[in-house]
Structure formats: structure tokens, C-alpha cells
Amino acid sequence: MQLFLDQLVNGLTLGGIYALIALGYTMVYGVLLMINFAHSEVFMLGAFLGLAVLAVFPGLPALITLPLAFLAGMAGCALLAAVIEKVAYKPLRRAPRLAPLISAIGMSIALQNGVFLWKDESLAFPSRLPELRMSLGPVSLNGLQFFILFVSVGLMVGLHLFVSKSRLGKAMRACSQDQDTSELMGIPVNRIISLTFFIGGALGGAAGALNGMYYGSVKYNMGFVPGVKAFTAAVLGGIGNIPGAMLGGFALGILEAFVAGFLPQPEWKDVFTFAILILVLIFRPSGILGERVAEKV
């Protein structure tokens, strides 16, 4: 029973990171109906930005440096995602759907190789949180797990409230329904699209900084596997559906933790992840919370 609870906490922690990345994918898809494959590199750069802050301020206490590292990853990646949208996607807004997809893959390769030319080896992400353990009944978690869960859930709740309650959130939902009609109603569609990339990039940068803290290292190609898994989580929950991305991220993280904890070969967790992607695409392509919508011709 204790092993089950420990793996559940590990799965929720990992799922929070996956969910933050998946939100970036699903928000862009919800508005533009395209997959931003450069998002995995935005996640990677969030980890590097967080590490840079810790390297610049090595002597400050953790209560100051960790929020700074976290905010630097969010702010830097938000700006980067907005720039990527302007450079790689906006000129192709009216192009066939394959064109922005190829542009996204090219941007992903360019960002990854840019970091590779600067540093092609793993860098240690120093741990600044004290070794604390918290007990909630039979459940026990350390300070880092609590921090990741608190931050990830807080960001998700904040995003949900922003999209559902604010005027800009309503404008985003309108643009996801019909951009032409939204523009006729006075909604600045281009600004809303940029805002969508900005928010998605911020969430990806936050996930990168949390991932660096959790695993203790960063590398130029660290974004590929989590990015594909987060895309799987978005598809599992329903691509384009914000609550679905959250649900898919946590479900995938819990599944991975249980596979790694209870099966004799922990490496099989990746096999299960991509098997789920295949099965969902075959039997429920709209995802758990997605709706089957007839395509207009």
C-alpha cells in the first residue's frame, strides 16, 4: 500500500509537468488548428533560463532564487514563443495546413541545434530546496514534490479562471470558434493569437524550470521525449480542450509512475506511453473530454 501511495505522488508530480507542457500544445491547436512542435524546445529553454538564474545568484537563499528561476523561465519562454509565432507562423496563416507544420519542425530543429552549439553536454541543475518531508495521513512527499504540485496546480487553476472569466479569455474562445466572425465583432485576432502563444510559452517555460529541479540536470535535447509525451497527454484528454490537457497530463504521469514502480523493466513506461497514443488515435481520436465535431466542407 505504501509503495502504491509513493508512486501515486510521483505520478502526480510528473503529471503536473506534463500537463503544463500539454496546455501549450492544446491552446495553440484550439485557436489555429496546428501543432506547435517547437513547443518542446521552448520547454527546454525554460530549464536553461532557470539554471542561468541559479548560476548568476549562487549565494542567495532558495526562497529568493527558486522563484526567480521559475519566473525567468516563464518570462523568457513567453517572449520566445511570441517571437516564434511572429517569425515562423504568422506569415503562413493563410497557407495550406502542411506549411506551418513544416515551419514548426524547422523552428524546433533550429532552436535545439542553437543550444547544442553552445553546450552539447548535460548541465547539473543545483537543488536549493531543503530536504523536507511532509506527511498528509499515509501520504508522504518531499519539499520539491510539494513545490511542483503547488505551482503546477496553481498555474492550471489560474489559466482556467483566465480563459473562462476574463474578457481576453472569452476573446480566445471566440477565436477558437471562428476567427473571421470574431474579427467582424471587433476582436483583434492577431493579438489574441500572439497572446495564446505567449501564455503557452510561459507554461512551457515553467514546466522546463520545474523539470530541471525535479531531475537535477538539463540538456539541449531534453525537450523531445517530454514534448512527445505531453502531446500524447493533450491527445488523450482531447486536443484543443484545456481541462482535457490537464486530465491527460496527470493520467499519463500516474500511469508512467505505476509502470516504472510495479513492472520489472521501468523502461517499458515509454512503450506504454506511445501505445496509449496509438490506441487513442484509433479508438477515440477526439480524446477523453473532446467532442466529435463534423468537419464543415
TACORSUL-V463090 format. One record per pair of residues at least 12 apart in sequence whose ideal C-beta (glycine too) atoms are under 10 Angstrom apart, sorted by the first residue. I is the first residue (numbers start at 1). J is the second residue. Records with the same first field share a line. If there is no record, write none. Layout:
I: J  J
This chain:
1: 138
2: 138  139  140
3: 258  261  262
4: 138  258  261  262
5: 136  137  138  139  140  141
6: 139  140  141  257  261
7: 254  256  257  258  259  260  261  262
8: 139  253  254  257  258  261
9: 136  139  140  141  142  145  146  149  254  257
10: 141  145  214  253  254  256  257  258  260  261
11: 250  251  252  253  254  255  256  257  258  259  260  261
12: 139  141  145  148  149  152  153  249  250  253  254  257
13: 141  142  144  145  146  147  148  149  152  210  214  250  253  254  257
14: 145  148  211  214  215  226  229  249  250  252  253  254  255  256  257  260  269
15: 148  149  152  233  246  247  248  249  250  251  252  253  254  255  256  257
16: 145  148  149  150  151  152  153  154  155  156  207  210  214  246  249  250  253
17: 43  148  151  152  206  207  208  209  210  211  213  214  215  226  229  230  249  253
18: 152  207  211  226  227  229  230  231  232  233  234  245  246  248  249  250  251  252  253  256  273
19: 152  153  155  156  203  207  230  233  234  237  245  246  247  248  249  250  251  252  253
20: 43  46  148  151  152  155  156  159  200  202  203  204  205  206  207  208  210  211  230  245  246  249
21: 39  40  42  43  46  200  203  204  206  207  208  211  223  226  227  228  229  230  231  233  234  245  249
22: 39  203  204  207  226  227  229  230  231  232  233  234  235  236  237  239  242  244  245  246  247  248  249  250  252
23: 39  155  156  159  160  199  200  202  203  204  206  207  230  233  234  237  242  244  245  246  249
24: 36  39  40  42  43  77  81  196  197  199  200  201  202  203  204  205  206  207  227  230  231  234  245
25: 37  39  40  200  204  227  230  231  232  233  234  235  239  240  245
26: 200  230  231  233  234  235  237  238  239  240  241  242  243  244  245  246  248  249  287  290
27: 39  159  163  172  176  195  196  197  199  200  201  203  234  240  242  245
28: 81  85  89  104  193  196  197  199  200  201  240
29: 176  196  200  231  234  235  239  240  241  245
30: 163  172  173  175  176  177  196  239  240  241  242  245
31: 172  173  174  175  176  177  179  189  192  193  195  196  197  200  240
32: 85  89  93  97  100  175  176  179  193  196  197
33: 97  100  176  239  240
34: 89  92  93  97  98  99  100  101  103  104
35: 100  101  104  105  231  234  235  239
36: 81  84  85  88  89  100  101  103  104  107  108  196  197  200  201  204  227  231
37: 100  101  102  103  104  105  106  107  108  109  224  227  228  231
38: 80  81  84  85  88  89  103  104  105  106  107  108  109  110  111  112  201  204  223  227
39: 77  81  84  104  107  108  197  200  201  203  204  207  223  227  230  231
40: 108  111  112  204  208  221  222  223  224  225  226  227  228  229  230  231
41: 77  80  84  107  108  109  110  111  112  113  114  115  204  208  220  221  222  223  224  227
42: 73  76  77  78  80  81  84  107  108  111  197  200  201  202  203  204  205  207  208  223  227
43: 73  77  201  203  204  205  206  207  208  209  211  222  223  224  226  227  230
44: 77  108  111  112  115  204  205  208  211  212  218  219  220  221  222  223  224  226  227
45: 73  76  77  80  81  111  112  114  115  201  204  205  208  218  220  223
46: 69  70  72  73  74  75  76  77  78  80  201  202  203  204  205  206  207  208  209  210  211  212  218  223
47: 69  73  77  123  125  205  207  208  209  210  211  212  213  215  217  218  219  222  223
48: 72  73  76  77  115  118  119  123  125  205  208  209  212  218  219  220  222
49: 69  70  71  72  73  74  75  76  77  80  205  208  209  212  218
50: 65  66  68  69  70  71  72  73  74  76  77  125  205  206  208  209  210  211  212  213  218
51: 69  72  73  123  124  125  126  208  209  212  213  217  218
52: 69  72  73  76  123
53: 65  66  67  68  69  70  71  72  73  76  209
54: 66  68  69  72  125  126  127  128  209  212  213
55: 69  123  125  126
56: 68  69  72
57: 69
58: 126  128
60: 128
61: 128
62: 126  127  128  129  130  143  147
63: 128  129
64: 128
65: 126  128
66: 127  128  129  144  147  151  209  213
67: 151
69: 125  126  128  209  210  212  213
70: 147  151  205  206  208  209  210  213
71: 202  205  206  209
72: 205  209
73: 202  204  205  206  207  208  209  210  211  212
74: 155  199  201  202  203  204  205  206  207  208  209
75: 201  202  205
76: 201  202  205  208  209
77: 198  200  201  202  203  204  205  206  207  208  209
78: 195  197  198  199  200  201  202  203  204  205  206
79: 198  201  202  205
80: 111  197  198  201  202  204  205
81: 194  196  197  198  199  200  201  202  203  204  205
82: 193  194  195  196  197  198  199  200  201  202
83: 194  197  198  201
84: 103  104  107  108  110  111  197  201
85: 190  193  194  195  196  197  198  200  201
86: 190  193  194  197
87: 103  107
88: 100  102  103  104  106  107  108  110
89: 103  104  107  193  197
90: 190  193  194  197
91: 103
92: 104
93: 179  189  190  193
108: 223  224  227
111: 220  223
112: 220  221  222  223  224
113: 220  221
114: 220
115: 218  219  220  221  222  223
116: 219  220  221
117: 220
118: 220
119: 218  219  220
120: 219  220  221
121: 217  219  220
122: 216  217  218  219  220  221  222
123: 212  217  218  219  220
124: 212  216  217  218
125: 209  211  212  213  214  215  216  217  218
126: 212  213  216
127: 143  144  213  214  216
128: 144  213
129: 142  143  144  145  146  147  213
130: 142  143  144
131: 143  144
132: 144  146  147
133: 145  146
134: 146
144: 210  213  214  216
145: 214
147: 210  213  214
148: 207  209  210  211  213  214
149: 210
151: 206  207  209  210  213
152: 203  206  207  210  246  249  250
153: 246  250
155: 199  202  203  206  207  210
156: 203  242  243  245  246  249  250
157: 246
159: 199  200  202  203  242  245  246
160: 242  243  246
162: 199
163: 176  199  242  243
164: 242  243
167: 187
168: 187  191  192  195  196  199
169: 192  195  199  242
170: 187
171: 185  186  187  188  189  191  192  195
172: 187  192  193  195  196  199  242
173: 192  242
174: 187  189  192
175: 187  188  189  190  191  192  193  195  196
176: 192  196  240
179: 192  193
203: 245
204: 223  226  227  230
207: 223  226  227  230  249
208: 222  223  226
211: 223  226
225: 270  273
228: 270  273  274  277
229: 249  252  253  256  269  270  273  274  276  277
230: 245  248  249  252
231: 245  248  277
232: 248  249  252  273  274  275  276  277  278  280  281
233: 245  246  247  248  249  250  251  252  253  273  276  277  287
234: 246  248  249  252  287  290
235: 248  276  277  280  281  284  285  286  287  288  290
236: 248  249  251  252  255  273  276  277  279  280  281  284  287  288  289  290
237: 249  250  251  252  280  287  288  289  290
238: 280  284  285  286  287  288  289  290  291
239: 285  286  287  290
240: 286  287  289  290  291  293
241: 286  287  288  289  290  291
242: 289
243: 288  289
244: 286  287  288  289  290
245: 287  289
246: 289
247: 287  288  289
248: 276  280  287  288  289
251: 276  288
252: 269  272  273  276  277
255: 269  272  273  276
256: 268  269  270  272  273
257: 269
258: 272
259: 271  272  273
260: 272
